[in-house]
Amino acid sequence: MKVALIGTCPSSRMLAPYGDPEWQCWVCSPDNIQLPHIDVWFDIHGDLLYPGYPKWEERYVDWLRQQTFPIFMQRTDLVPNAKEFPAKELVAQFGAYWFTSSLAWMMAFAITQGATEIGIYGADMSTRDEYLNQRPGMHYWMEVAAGRGIKVFIPPESDLLQPPPLYGYSDTSPMGRKLVVRHKELTDRVKTLNAELKRIEGEKHHLQGALDQTEYDQIVWSGDPFARIAINLNLEKS
């Protein structure tokens, strides 16, 4: 069984084998409802249709209710045709430390269902939140799959191909040292610009105060200059 796990990152989402009958497309996220082919849908979240949520949540749940492909959810009460995702069974088998994203749950499930090949598409996990919380989980399941003889494919467009830094070693590599120097350079430049912006902002406030005082003095000592300007403009037009 070949399974393509599909997230939402645009760099590789559309590279999945949608037209290949040998592959099953396992999909998650409301942003993916327009994909050209879906074999199985996953929604691990339980916070659907809570009070105050935007209307698109209701449209998404209505869309799920209309689908005929298998759907796995945490809350099956919202979608009668959905199956309960076997989270408890997976935690009992693997432990609770590495289920850090929907794709992590899906990959663990694919491993237990006998997948011989797993492709991961639409998953960069390159933002700080995803990098800190989700990316290590995907790396873990990639290792688990490889250890079981499962072929794992990730397109080169995905940042998941980059392993985490080797603690104590990567920071002293040529690239590690280069990035440290680059970070210091950029930090110093930002500090310089912030100081300059602060100086300019102070000068602006000083000049604005002087302008306000001058306009006040014009009104008191020489009449309203703005009224005279308006009169002159009207005379020129006539």
N, C-alpha and C positions, 0 to 999 in steps of 0.2 A: 504494500500500500504506500503510495506517494502522497504526501500531504503538503500543501502550500499554506502556510500561515500568513495572513495578510492584514497588516495594520494600515495606518493612514498617511504615513510619510510619503509625499509626492515624488521623492527622488527615485523610488524603486517600486511603488505600489502597482503601477501598470505593467511591470515586467513579469508579473506572476503568469504561470502557464494556464491562462483562462481557457484557451481552446484545445488543450491537450487532454484527451479522455483518460489518460493514465494517471492524471493528478486530480486529487480532491482539493477544492478551494475552501479553506476554513477561514471565516471572516468575522471580524468584530468591529464595533464602533458605528454609530449612526452616520458618520461621514462617509461610510462605504456602501450605502444602500444603492448607489447607482453603478456599482461595479458590473462588468459584463457577464460574470458567471459566479454563482455562489452555490456551494454544495451543503455546507453546514454553517450555521450562525451561532455566535457566542455573545452573551451579554452577562458578564460576571457581576455587574453592579446591582446593588439592591435599592439604590436611592432613585428610583424612577417614579414619577408622578407624585412626588412629595409636594405639600402645599407651597405655593410661591414659585415653583419651577416654571421655566418658560414654556410657551405653548408648543414649541417644537418637540418637547418630550411626549406630549399627547399624540402628535402626528407620528412620531417614531414608534410608539407602542401600537398604534392603529396599524401601521405598516407591518409590524411583526405579526400581528394577528391574521393578516391576509396571506402570509407566506406558506408554502407547502414543503419547503426543505426543512430538515431537522434543525431545531433551535434549542440551545442549552442556556439556561438562565439560573440565577440565584432565586428569583421570585417567579414561580410558575403561575401564581394567582393572577398575574397581569395578562398572561398570554396562555390561554387554555391548551393550545397545541404544543407548548414548550415542554421540554424535559428538564428535570432538576440536574444541574451540573454536579458531578460527583466530587465535590471539594473535600468532604470528610474522608472519602476513600483515598484520595491522593495524598492528603496530609498524613493519614495513617501509614501509607506506604513509603513516603519520601521524607516526612518531617515537615515542619512549618516554616523553615527559614528562607526559602527561595521562591516563593510565589509572590513576586513583586510587580506583576502586571497581568493584564488579560492574556497577552501572548505567552507569558510564562506558564499560566494555567493550561492554555491550549497546547503548548508543547509537551508538558508533562502528560496530558491526556493522550496526545498522539503517540507518545512512547508506549503507554500502557495498552493502546489499541492495536499495536503491532505494526506501526509505520516502519517501512524499510528505508525511506528517504523523506527528509523534511526540508522544505525550502522556506526561508523567512524573507518576506517582502514588506515594503512599507514600514520598516522599523529601523530608524536611525538611533533613537534614544540619545540624542546629542544635546538636548537642553540640560541645564543644570539640575532641574528637578528629576528628570528621567535618568540622567547619568548617575546621580547619587542614590536613587531609590530603586530604579527598575533595571538598569543595564546589567548590574552584577547577576541578577537572577537569570537573565537570558544567557549570559556567558556560562552560568552553572549548568543550565539545561542543555546547552550545546555540548558541554563536556560529558554529561550523562549520556546523551544520545550517541556521541562518538564512542564512548566506552562500551556501549551495547552493540556496536557494529552498525549503527544507523548512519547513513550518509547525510550530512547536513550541508545544504547549499545556501549561501548568502550572496547576493549580487555585489559586485565591487562598489556600487554606489552607496552602500550602507556602511555607516560607522561601526556597526556591530563587528565588522571584521577586525577592527583594531582591539587587541587585548588590553586589559588594564595595565597600568604601569607596574613594573617590578619594583616593589618597595626597596629603597636603599640603593638601587642600581640605575633605574631609568633617569633619576634626577641628575646623575653624574655622567650620563651619556652625552655625546656631542649635541644632540637635539635638546636634551634636558638643560644643559648649560646655556645653550643659545636662547631658550625660552625664558630662563631666569633673567638673563641680561636684557632681553627684549621687554620683559615685563617691567623691569626697573626703568628702562628708557622711557616707555610709554607713561609710567606712573609719574616720573619727573616732569614730563611735558604737560601732563594734565594738571599737575600742581602749579606749574608756571602759568598756564592759561587761566586757571581758576583765580590766581592772584591778580592777573591782568584784568580779568572780568570784574573782580571786586573793585579794583582801582577805577576802572572805567565807570562802573555803576555809581561809585562815590562821587566821581567828577560830574556825572550826569545829574545826580541829585543836587549837587552844589550849584550847577548852572541853572537847573530848573528853579531853584529857590531865588537865584539872582534875577531870572526872567520874570518870575511872579512879582518880585519887589519892584522891578522896573515898570511893569505894566500898571501896578498900583500907583507908582509915582506919576506915570503919564496921565492916568485918570484924574489924580488929585491936582497936578500942577499944570497940565496942558489940555485937559478935556479928554473925552473918550476917543482914543485913536481908532478904535474899531468902527465906531459910527462914522468918522470922517472917511475911512477907507471905503465903506459901503456907499457913501454919497458920491465919492469920486468915481467908483466903478459904474454907478448908475448914470452919471453924467457922460462918461465915455461911451456907454452903450447907446445913449440917445443922440 
